[in-house]
Amino acid sequence: MMKRKRHSPEQVIRKLREADGMLSEGRDIATVCQALEVSEATFHRWRNQYGGMKADGL
């Protein structure tokens, strides 16, 4: 079992922004999630939760 990490909203938004950059370079979701060290389920949950927000919007 992996150790569970909690990410602050700022960290989540930073990682989502990083993910957007990687996806725009043509990488697939699985590769992006592996690079960010999160599961695809977590990535999609974050995107739904924080998708419209920017780091300064908190």
PyMOL Python script that loads the backbone (N, CA, C, O; Angstrom):
from pymol import cmd

cmd.read_pdbstr("""\
ATOM      1  N   MET A   1       0.852  -1.200   0.000  1.00  0.00           N
ATOM      2  CA  MET A   1       0.000   0.000   0.000  1.00  0.00           C
ATOM      3  C   MET A   1       0.885   1.247   0.000  1.00  0.00           C
ATOM      4  O   MET A   1       1.849   1.341   0.760  1.00  0.00           O
ATOM      5  N   MET A   2       0.545   2.187  -0.852  1.00  0.00           N
ATOM      6  CA  MET A   2       1.332   3.415  -0.898  1.00  0.00           C
ATOM      7  C   MET A   2       0.968   4.332   0.259  1.00  0.00           C
ATOM      8  O   MET A   2      -0.165   4.344   0.740  1.00  0.00           O
ATOM      9  N   LYS A   3       1.946   5.086   0.682  1.00  0.00           N
ATOM     10  CA  LYS A   3       1.673   6.069   1.730  1.00  0.00           C
ATOM     11  C   LYS A   3       0.834   7.186   1.131  1.00  0.00           C
ATOM     12  O   LYS A   3       1.135   7.698   0.053  1.00  0.00           O
ATOM     13  N   ARG A   4      -0.203   7.550   1.832  1.00  0.00           N
ATOM     14  CA  ARG A   4      -1.121   8.566   1.333  1.00  0.00           C
ATOM     15  C   ARG A   4      -0.557   9.959   1.609  1.00  0.00           C
ATOM     16  O   ARG A   4      -0.148  10.262   2.730  1.00  0.00           O
ATOM     17  N   LYS A   5      -0.540  10.790   0.587  1.00  0.00           N
ATOM     18  CA  LYS A   5      -0.049  12.160   0.747  1.00  0.00           C
ATOM     19  C   LYS A   5      -1.215  13.119   0.569  1.00  0.00           C
ATOM     20  O   LYS A   5      -2.065  12.937  -0.302  1.00  0.00           O
ATOM     21  N   ARG A   6      -1.235  14.112   1.389  1.00  0.00           N
ATOM     22  CA  ARG A   6      -2.221  15.175   1.218  1.00  0.00           C
ATOM     23  C   ARG A   6      -1.550  16.329   0.496  1.00  0.00           C
ATOM     24  O   ARG A   6      -0.433  16.723   0.833  1.00  0.00           O
ATOM     25  N   HIS A   7      -2.230  16.860  -0.482  1.00  0.00           N
ATOM     26  CA  HIS A   7      -1.711  18.006  -1.210  1.00  0.00           C
ATOM     27  C   HIS A   7      -2.539  19.225  -0.839  1.00  0.00           C
ATOM     28  O   HIS A   7      -3.761  19.145  -0.718  1.00  0.00           O
ATOM     29  N   SER A   8      -1.864  20.355  -0.660  1.00  0.00           N
ATOM     30  CA  SER A   8      -2.593  21.597  -0.419  1.00  0.00           C
ATOM     31  C   SER A   8      -3.216  22.037  -1.746  1.00  0.00           C
ATOM     32  O   SER A   8      -2.767  21.619  -2.814  1.00  0.00           O
ATOM     33  N   PRO A   9      -4.245  22.878  -1.676  1.00  0.00           N
ATOM     34  CA  PRO A   9      -4.843  23.380  -2.939  1.00  0.00           C
ATOM     35  C   PRO A   9      -3.809  24.022  -3.853  1.00  0.00           C
ATOM     36  O   PRO A   9      -3.890  23.881  -5.074  1.00  0.00           O
ATOM     37  N   GLU A  10      -2.831  24.731  -3.273  1.00  0.00           N
ATOM     38  CA  GLU A  10      -1.793  25.362  -4.098  1.00  0.00           C
ATOM     39  C   GLU A  10      -0.971  24.306  -4.831  1.00  0.00           C
ATOM     40  O   GLU A  10      -0.639  24.470  -6.005  1.00  0.00           O
ATOM     41  N   GLN A  11      -0.643  23.219  -4.127  1.00  0.00           N
ATOM     42  CA  GLN A  11       0.129  22.145  -4.754  1.00  0.00           C
ATOM     43  C   GLN A  11      -0.672  21.473  -5.862  1.00  0.00           C
ATOM     44  O   GLN A  11      -0.136  21.150  -6.922  1.00  0.00           O
ATOM     45  N   VAL A  12      -1.961  21.267  -5.604  1.00  0.00           N
ATOM     46  CA  VAL A  12      -2.826  20.625  -6.599  1.00  0.00           C
ATOM     47  C   VAL A  12      -2.867  21.479  -7.859  1.00  0.00           C
ATOM     48  O   VAL A  12      -2.715  20.962  -8.966  1.00  0.00           O
ATOM     49  N   ILE A  13      -3.070  22.769  -7.697  1.00  0.00           N
ATOM     50  CA  ILE A  13      -3.175  23.665  -8.848  1.00  0.00           C
ATOM     51  C   ILE A  13      -1.856  23.715  -9.605  1.00  0.00           C
ATOM     52  O   ILE A  13      -1.840  23.760 -10.835  1.00  0.00           O
ATOM     53  N   ARG A  14      -0.750  23.709  -8.866  1.00  0.00           N
ATOM     54  CA  ARG A  14       0.570  23.695  -9.508  1.00  0.00           C
ATOM     55  C   ARG A  14       0.734  22.425 -10.344  1.00  0.00           C
ATOM     56  O   ARG A  14       1.217  22.467 -11.475  1.00  0.00           O
ATOM     57  N   LYS A  15       0.322  21.299  -9.766  1.00  0.00           N
ATOM     58  CA  LYS A  15       0.442  20.030 -10.493  1.00  0.00           C
ATOM     59  C   LYS A  15      -0.493  19.980 -11.692  1.00  0.00           C
ATOM     60  O   LYS A  15      -0.126  19.443 -12.737  1.00  0.00           O
ATOM     61  N   LEU A  16      -1.694  20.528 -11.557  1.00  0.00           N
ATOM     62  CA  LEU A  16      -2.620  20.552 -12.695  1.00  0.00           C
ATOM     63  C   LEU A  16      -2.058  21.410 -13.823  1.00  0.00           C
ATOM     64  O   LEU A  16      -2.191  21.070 -14.998  1.00  0.00           O
ATOM     65  N   ARG A  17      -1.431  22.524 -13.456  1.00  0.00           N
ATOM     66  CA  ARG A  17      -0.854  23.403 -14.467  1.00  0.00           C
ATOM     67  C   ARG A  17       0.304  22.695 -15.177  1.00  0.00           C
ATOM     68  O   ARG A  17       0.464  22.796 -16.394  1.00  0.00           O
ATOM     69  N   GLU A  18       1.111  21.972 -14.381  1.00  0.00           N
ATOM     70  CA  GLU A  18       2.209  21.179 -14.933  1.00  0.00           C
ATOM     71  C   GLU A  18       1.655  20.118 -15.896  1.00  0.00           C
ATOM     72  O   GLU A  18       2.196  19.892 -16.979  1.00  0.00           O
ATOM     73  N   ALA A  19       0.563  19.478 -15.469  1.00  0.00           N
ATOM     74  CA  ALA A  19      -0.067  18.438 -16.282  1.00  0.00           C
ATOM     75  C   ALA A  19      -0.560  19.017 -17.608  1.00  0.00           C
ATOM     76  O   ALA A  19      -0.395  18.395 -18.657  1.00  0.00           O
ATOM     77  N   ASP A  20      -1.160  20.202 -17.563  1.00  0.00           N
ATOM     78  CA  ASP A  20      -1.642  20.834 -18.794  1.00  0.00           C
ATOM     79  C   ASP A  20      -0.496  21.053 -19.768  1.00  0.00           C
ATOM     80  O   ASP A  20      -0.641  20.845 -20.973  1.00  0.00           O
ATOM     81  N   GLY A  21       0.649  21.478 -19.230  1.00  0.00           N
ATOM     82  CA  GLY A  21       1.826  21.674 -20.074  1.00  0.00           C
ATOM     83  C   GLY A  21       2.260  20.376 -20.729  1.00  0.00           C
ATOM     84  O   GLY A  21       2.547  20.343 -21.926  1.00  0.00           O
ATOM     85  N   MET A  22       2.309  19.307 -19.945  1.00  0.00           N
ATOM     86  CA  MET A  22       2.743  18.010 -20.486  1.00  0.00           C
ATOM     87  C   MET A  22       1.745  17.477 -21.506  1.00  0.00           C
ATOM     88  O   MET A  22       2.136  16.928 -22.536  1.00  0.00           O
ATOM     89  N   LEU A  23       0.444  17.641 -21.214  1.00  0.00           N
ATOM     90  CA  LEU A  23      -0.582  17.167 -22.144  1.00  0.00           C
ATOM     91  C   LEU A  23      -0.507  17.941 -23.460  1.00  0.00           C
ATOM     92  O   LEU A  23      -0.723  17.369 -24.529  1.00  0.00           O
ATOM     93  N   SER A  24      -0.203  19.237 -23.387  1.00  0.00           N
ATOM     94  CA  SER A  24      -0.109  20.036 -24.607  1.00  0.00           C
ATOM     95  C   SER A  24       1.125  19.656 -25.424  1.00  0.00           C
ATOM     96  O   SER A  24       1.186  19.921 -26.624  1.00  0.00           O
ATOM     97  N   GLU A  25       2.118  19.028 -24.761  1.00  0.00           N
ATOM     98  CA  GLU A  25       3.286  18.517 -25.492  1.00  0.00           C
ATOM     99  C   GLU A  25       2.983  17.176 -26.160  1.00  0.00           C
ATOM    100  O   GLU A  25       3.822  16.626 -26.873  1.00  0.00           O
ATOM    101  N   GLY A  26       1.782  16.661 -25.923  1.00  0.00           N
ATOM    102  CA  GLY A  26       1.379  15.424 -26.589  1.00  0.00           C
ATOM    103  C   GLY A  26       1.553  14.173 -25.738  1.00  0.00           C
ATOM    104  O   GLY A  26       1.398  13.060 -26.241  1.00  0.00           O
ATOM    105  N   ARG A  27       1.871  14.338 -24.459  1.00  0.00           N
ATOM    106  CA  ARG A  27       1.994  13.154 -23.599  1.00  0.00           C
ATOM    107  C   ARG A  27       0.598  12.652 -23.234  1.00  0.00           C
ATOM    108  O   ARG A  27      -0.361  13.423 -23.216  1.00  0.00           O
ATOM    109  N   ASP A  28       0.495  11.360 -22.945  1.00  0.00           N
ATOM    110  CA  ASP A  28      -0.812  10.818 -22.579  1.00  0.00           C
ATOM    111  C   ASP A  28      -1.032  10.933 -21.067  1.00  0.00           C
ATOM    112  O   ASP A  28      -0.092  11.136 -20.298  1.00  0.00           O
ATOM    113  N   ILE A  29      -2.288  10.798 -20.667  1.00  0.00           N
ATOM    114  CA  ILE A  29      -2.679  10.992 -19.259  1.00  0.00           C
ATOM    115  C   ILE A  29      -1.894  10.068 -18.330  1.00  0.00           C
ATOM    116  O   ILE A  29      -1.457  10.491 -17.259  1.00  0.00           O
ATOM    117  N   ALA A  30      -1.715   8.818 -18.729  1.00  0.00           N
ATOM    118  CA  ALA A  30      -1.009   7.860 -17.868  1.00  0.00           C
ATOM    119  C   ALA A  30       0.414   8.330 -17.577  1.00  0.00           C
ATOM    120  O   ALA A  30       0.878   8.245 -16.440  1.00  0.00           O
ATOM    121  N   THR A  31       1.105   8.824 -18.602  1.00  0.00           N
ATOM    122  CA  THR A  31       2.475   9.309 -18.438  1.00  0.00           C
ATOM    123  C   THR A  31       2.505  10.538 -17.535  1.00  0.00           C
ATOM    124  O   THR A  31       3.370  10.667 -16.669  1.00  0.00           O
ATOM    125  N   VAL A  32       1.550  11.436 -17.749  1.00  0.00           N
ATOM    126  CA  VAL A  32       1.467  12.656 -16.952  1.00  0.00           C
ATOM    127  C   VAL A  32       1.232  12.311 -15.481  1.00  0.00           C
ATOM    128  O   VAL A  32       1.900  12.851 -14.598  1.00  0.00           O
ATOM    129  N   CYS A  33       0.289  11.417 -15.224  1.00  0.00           N
ATOM    130  CA  CYS A  33      -0.024  11.026 -13.847  1.00  0.00           C
ATOM    131  C   CYS A  33       1.186  10.387 -13.174  1.00  0.00           C
ATOM    132  O   CYS A  33       1.450  10.623 -11.995  1.00  0.00           O
ATOM    133  N   GLN A  34       1.911   9.582 -13.928  1.00  0.00           N
ATOM    134  CA  GLN A  34       3.104   8.944 -13.382  1.00  0.00           C
ATOM    135  C   GLN A  34       4.143  10.004 -13.020  1.00  0.00           C
ATOM    136  O   GLN A  34       4.781   9.911 -11.971  1.00  0.00           O
ATOM    137  N   ALA A  35       4.316  11.002 -13.872  1.00  0.00           N
ATOM    138  CA  ALA A  35       5.272  12.075 -13.620  1.00  0.00           C
ATOM    139  C   ALA A  35       4.877  12.880 -12.380  1.00  0.00           C
ATOM    140  O   ALA A  35       5.739  13.312 -11.615  1.00  0.00           O
ATOM    141  N   LEU A  36       3.565  13.080 -12.185  1.00  0.00           N
ATOM    142  CA  LEU A  36       3.080  13.857 -11.041  1.00  0.00           C
ATOM    143  C   LEU A  36       2.940  13.001  -9.783  1.00  0.00           C
ATOM    144  O   LEU A  36       2.666  13.517  -8.699  1.00  0.00           O
ATOM    145  N   GLU A  37       3.132  11.690  -9.937  1.00  0.00           N
ATOM    146  CA  GLU A  37       3.000  10.743  -8.829  1.00  0.00           C
ATOM    147  C   GLU A  37       1.606  10.737  -8.211  1.00  0.00           C
ATOM    148  O   GLU A  37       1.451  10.695  -6.991  1.00  0.00           O
ATOM    149  N   VAL A  38       0.589  10.781  -9.084  1.00  0.00           N
ATOM    150  CA  VAL A  38      -0.802  10.648  -8.635  1.00  0.00           C
ATOM    151  C   VAL A  38      -1.501   9.633  -9.534  1.00  0.00           C
ATOM    152  O   VAL A  38      -1.058   9.381 -10.655  1.00  0.00           O
ATOM    153  N   SER A  39      -2.585   9.055  -9.045  1.00  0.00           N
ATOM    154  CA  SER A  39      -3.353   8.115  -9.868  1.00  0.00           C
ATOM    155  C   SER A  39      -4.203   8.902 -10.865  1.00  0.00           C
ATOM    156  O   SER A  39      -4.444  10.098 -10.699  1.00  0.00           O
ATOM    157  N   GLU A  40      -4.646   8.201 -11.894  1.00  0.00           N
ATOM    158  CA  GLU A  40      -5.519   8.861 -12.869  1.00  0.00           C
ATOM    159  C   GLU A  40      -6.811   9.318 -12.205  1.00  0.00           C
ATOM    160  O   GLU A  40      -7.341  10.380 -12.529  1.00  0.00           O
ATOM    161  N   ALA A  41      -7.317   8.506 -11.267  1.00  0.00           N
ATOM    162  CA  ALA A  41      -8.552   8.882 -10.565  1.00  0.00           C
ATOM    163  C   ALA A  41      -8.354  10.199  -9.806  1.00  0.00           C
ATOM    164  O   ALA A  41      -9.213  11.081  -9.827  1.00  0.00           O
ATOM    165  N   THR A  42      -7.211  10.310  -9.140  1.00  0.00           N
ATOM    166  CA  THR A  42      -6.908  11.545  -8.400  1.00  0.00           C
ATOM    167  C   THR A  42      -6.808  12.720  -9.360  1.00  0.00           C
ATOM    168  O   THR A  42      -7.343  13.797  -9.094  1.00  0.00           O
ATOM    169  N   PHE A  43      -6.124  12.510 -10.471  1.00  0.00           N
ATOM    170  CA  PHE A  43      -5.965  13.574 -11.463  1.00  0.00           C
ATOM    171  C   PHE A  43      -7.321  14.082 -11.946  1.00  0.00           C
ATOM    172  O   PHE A  43      -7.556  15.288 -12.005  1.00  0.00           O
ATOM    173  N   HIS A  44      -8.218  13.141 -12.293  1.00  0.00           N
ATOM    174  CA  HIS A  44      -9.538  13.552 -12.792  1.00  0.00           C
ATOM    175  C   HIS A  44     -10.356  14.225 -11.702  1.00  0.00           C
ATOM    176  O   HIS A  44     -11.088  15.178 -11.969  1.00  0.00           O
ATOM    177  N   ARG A  45     -10.233  13.730 -10.467  1.00  0.00           N
ATOM    178  CA  ARG A  45     -10.951  14.353  -9.354  1.00  0.00           C
ATOM    179  C   ARG A  45     -10.454  15.788  -9.149  1.00  0.00           C
ATOM    180  O   ARG A  45     -11.251  16.713  -8.990  1.00  0.00           O
ATOM    181  N   TRP A  46      -9.150  15.958  -9.156  1.00  0.00           N
ATOM    182  CA  TRP A  46      -8.580  17.307  -8.996  1.00  0.00           C
ATOM    183  C   TRP A  46      -9.048  18.226 -10.104  1.00  0.00           C
ATOM    184  O   TRP A  46      -9.397  19.384  -9.871  1.00  0.00           O
ATOM    185  N   ARG A  47      -9.050  17.684 -11.325  1.00  0.00           N
ATOM    186  CA  ARG A  47      -9.437  18.514 -12.448  1.00  0.00           C
ATOM    187  C   ARG A  47     -10.880  18.977 -12.319  1.00  0.00           C
ATOM    188  O   ARG A  47     -11.194  20.131 -12.612  1.00  0.00           O
ATOM    189  N   ASN A  48     -11.764  18.075 -11.877  1.00  0.00           N
ATOM    190  CA  ASN A  48     -13.161  18.450 -11.672  1.00  0.00           C
ATOM    191  C   ASN A  48     -13.295  19.461 -10.543  1.00  0.00           C
ATOM    192  O   ASN A  48     -14.093  20.395 -10.619  1.00  0.00           O
ATOM    193  N   GLN A  49     -12.506  19.262  -9.497  1.00  0.00           N
ATOM    194  CA  GLN A  49     -12.617  20.107  -8.316  1.00  0.00           C
ATOM    195  C   GLN A  49     -11.972  21.475  -8.518  1.00  0.00           C
ATOM    196  O   GLN A  49     -12.536  22.503  -8.142  1.00  0.00           O
ATOM    197  N   TYR A  50     -10.772  21.472  -9.122  1.00  0.00           N
ATOM    198  CA  TYR A  50      -9.983  22.699  -9.211  1.00  0.00           C
ATOM    199  C   TYR A  50      -9.849  23.227 -10.626  1.00  0.00           C
ATOM    200  O   TYR A  50      -9.189  24.241 -10.855  1.00  0.00           O
ATOM    201  N   GLY A  51     -10.471  22.545 -11.576  1.00  0.00           N
ATOM    202  CA  GLY A  51     -10.261  22.861 -12.989  1.00  0.00           C
ATOM    203  C   GLY A  51     -10.361  24.319 -13.356  1.00  0.00           C
ATOM    204  O   GLY A  51      -9.523  24.821 -14.104  1.00  0.00           O
ATOM    205  N   GLY A  52     -11.356  25.011 -12.854  1.00  0.00           N
ATOM    206  CA  GLY A  52     -11.554  26.399 -13.249  1.00  0.00           C
ATOM    207  C   GLY A  52     -10.745  27.407 -12.456  1.00  0.00           C
ATOM    208  O   GLY A  52     -10.772  28.601 -12.755  1.00  0.00           O
ATOM    209  N   MET A  53     -10.029  26.939 -11.452  1.00  0.00           N
ATOM    210  CA  MET A  53      -9.326  27.865 -10.576  1.00  0.00           C
ATOM    211  C   MET A  53      -7.901  28.099 -11.001  1.00  0.00           C
ATOM    212  O   MET A  53      -7.269  27.236 -11.611  1.00  0.00           O
ATOM    213  N   LYS A  54      -7.404  29.261 -10.678  1.00  0.00           N
ATOM    214  CA  LYS A  54      -5.989  29.582 -10.836  1.00  0.00           C
ATOM    215  C   LYS A  54      -5.406  29.696  -9.434  1.00  0.00           C
ATOM    216  O   LYS A  54      -6.145  29.843  -8.460  1.00  0.00           O
ATOM    217  N   ALA A  55      -4.091  29.628  -9.330  1.00  0.00           N
ATOM    218  CA  ALA A  55      -3.429  29.641  -8.022  1.00  0.00           C
ATOM    219  C   ALA A  55      -3.789  30.904  -7.235  1.00  0.00           C
ATOM    220  O   ALA A  55      -3.916  30.859  -6.012  1.00  0.00           O
ATOM    221  N   ASP A  56      -3.950  32.023  -7.934  1.00  0.00           N
ATOM    222  CA  ASP A  56      -4.279  33.259  -7.210  1.00  0.00           C
ATOM    223  C   ASP A  56      -5.772  33.358  -6.898  1.00  0.00           C
ATOM    224  O   ASP A  56      -6.205  34.309  -6.247  1.00  0.00           O
ATOM    225  N   GLY A  57      -6.560  32.386  -7.357  1.00  0.00           N
ATOM    226  CA  GLY A  57      -7.997  32.433  -7.127  1.00  0.00           C
ATOM    227  C   GLY A  57      -8.418  31.806  -5.800  1.00  0.00           C
ATOM    228  O   GLY A  57      -9.607  31.618  -5.543  1.00  0.00           O
ATOM    229  N   LEU A  58      -7.440  31.485  -4.966  1.00  0.00           N
ATOM    230  CA  LEU A  58      -7.770  30.825  -3.695  1.00  0.00           C
ATOM    231  C   LEU A  58      -7.877  31.818  -2.570  1.00  0.00           C
ATOM    232  O   LEU A  58      -8.148  31.435  -1.432  1.00  0.00           O
TER     233      LEU A  58
END
""", "prot")
cmd.dss("prot")
cmd.show_as("cartoon", "prot")
cmd.util.cbc("prot")
cmd.orient("prot")
